[in-house]
Amino acid sequence: MLKSVIQEETSGCGIASVANILSKTYPEMKAIANSMGIYAEDESLWSDTQYVRKMLSHAGVDTSDDQLDFESWNMLPDLALLPIKHNQQGGKNFWHWVVFKHINGENFVLDSASYLVSNIRTDFNEMHPKWFIEVKMHNQNIKIPPATKSVASVGTLVPRAPYVDR
């Protein structure tokens, strides 16, 4: 069954997104990130792309060199990191990281936010990425789990409680 890693810290979306790509648990990915000097509390994790790229590179996963302009959900590669919930604080851009996957002809987003009823999202009109990072899985030891149920059966998303996520 397809699952999404849930972030265990308010600002842990970058670590959780990389965990979703690498099929790791949040605690496993957090330990790896911390050993690399990357911490969820560091606001650069959700305001800069270098940390998610560094974690993926450490696992042997390549990413596009640049952020690529988002045009449409159907134009995305099979696997991508996307920033949503763009906002500015003190003149600095921040966002929430999610993972886009295209498997067996279906598009969906793994969103680690703990307040969602379902973290497998298909409500594309509610997410507004401006750009994306292509993720290139060349390492044969890292597998993208197949979708085992139709993502159309996931249903609508309803917030569990008020929550502010970066």
C-alpha positions in Angstrom: 0.0 0.0 0.0 1.3 3.4 -0.9 2.1 5.5 2.2 3.3 9.0 2.8 5.9 9.9 5.5 4.4 12.4 8.0 6.7 15.1 9.3 7.2 15.0 13.0 8.2 18.6 13.4 6.4 21.7 12.2 9.3 22.6 9.9 10.3 19.0 8.9 8.7 19.0 5.4 12.1 18.9 3.6 13.3 15.9 5.6 9.9 14.2 5.2 9.9 14.8 1.5 13.3 13.3 1.0 12.2 10.4 3.2 9.2 9.9 0.9 11.5 9.8 -2.1 14.0 7.4 -0.5 11.4 5.1 1.2 12.7 5.9 4.6 10.9 6.7 7.9 11.0 10.2 9.3 13.3 9.2 12.2 15.7 7.4 9.8 15.8 10.4 7.5 16.1 12.9 10.4 19.1 11.0 11.8 20.8 11.0 8.3 20.0 14.7 7.9 21.3 15.6 11.4 24.5 13.6 10.7 25.0 15.9 7.7 24.4 19.0 9.7 20.9 19.5 8.4 18.2 20.2 11.1 14.4 20.8 10.7 14.7 23.9 12.9 17.0 25.6 10.3 14.7 27.8 8.3 17.0 27.4 5.3 15.5 23.9 4.9 12.3 25.4 3.8 13.7 28.6 2.1 16.6 27.1 0.1 16.9 24.1 -2.2 20.5 23.1 -1.3 19.5 21.0 1.7 17.0 18.7 0.0 19.5 18.4 -2.9 22.3 17.5 -0.5 20.3 14.8 1.2 19.3 13.3 -2.1 22.8 13.5 -3.5 24.1 11.8 -0.3 21.8 8.8 -1.2 23.0 8.7 -4.8 20.0 10.5 -6.3 20.4 13.2 -8.9 18.3 16.3 -9.2 17.9 18.9 -11.9 20.6 21.6 -11.7 18.0 24.4 -11.6 14.5 25.0 -10.4 12.3 24.5 -13.5 9.2 26.6 -14.1 6.0 24.8 -13.2 3.6 24.8 -16.3 1.1 22.1 -15.5 0.7 18.9 -13.5 0.8 16.9 -16.7 4.1 18.4 -17.8 6.0 17.3 -14.7 8.5 14.5 -14.8 7.6 11.2 -13.1 9.2 12.3 -9.8 9.7 15.8 -8.6 10.0 18.0 -5.5 7.6 20.9 -5.4 7.3 23.9 -3.2 3.8 24.9 -2.3 2.3 27.4 0.2 4.7 30.1 -0.9 5.0 33.0 1.6 7.4 35.8 2.6 8.7 36.6 6.0 11.1 39.5 6.5 11.6 39.7 2.7 12.7 36.0 2.5 10.7 33.4 0.5 9.5 30.3 2.3 7.5 27.2 1.2 6.3 23.8 2.1 8.0 20.8 0.3 5.9 18.1 -1.3 6.7 15.2 -3.6 5.0 14.6 -7.0 4.8 11.1 -8.4 3.5 9.8 -11.7 3.0 6.0 -11.4 0.9 3.7 -13.6 -0.6 6.7 -15.4 -1.8 8.4 -12.3 -0.5 11.7 -10.8 -0.4 12.4 -7.1 1.4 14.3 -4.4 2.8 13.0 -1.1 2.3 15.8 1.4 3.9 15.3 4.8 1.7 17.8 6.7 0.4 16.2 9.8 -3.0 18.0 9.7 -4.2 16.4 6.5 -6.8 13.6 6.6 -4.9 11.9 3.7 -1.3 12.7 2.8 -1.7 11.3 -0.7 -3.2 14.3 -2.5 -5.0 14.6 -5.8 -6.5 18.0 -5.2 -4.2 19.6 -7.7 -6.2 22.9 -7.9 -5.5 23.5 -4.2 -1.7 23.3 -4.6 0.1 26.2 -6.4 3.7 25.4 -7.2 5.7 28.0 -9.0 8.6 25.8 -9.9 9.9 22.2 -9.3 13.1 20.2 -9.0 13.2 17.0 -11.1 14.4 14.0 -9.1 16.3 11.4 -11.2 16.3 7.9 -9.7 19.4 6.2 -11.2 20.4 4.1 -8.2 18.9 0.6 -8.5 18.9 0.1 -4.8 16.4 2.8 -4.3 12.9 1.8 -5.4 9.8 3.9 -5.9 7.0 1.8 -4.4 4.2 1.1 -6.8 0.8 2.5 -6.3 -1.3 -0.4 -5.0 -4.7 1.4 -5.0 -6.2 4.0 -7.1 -5.4 7.4 -5.9 -8.8 8.5 -7.0 -10.2 6.6 -4.1 -8.3 8.8 -1.6 -11.1 11.3 -1.3 -11.1 15.0 -0.3 -8.8 16.5 2.2 -10.1 18.1 5.4 -7.8 19.8 7.8 -7.7 18.1 11.2 -6.9 21.2 13.2 -5.4 24.7 12.6 -1.8 24.3 11.8 0.9 26.6 10.5 3.5 24.9 8.3 6.5 26.4 6.6 
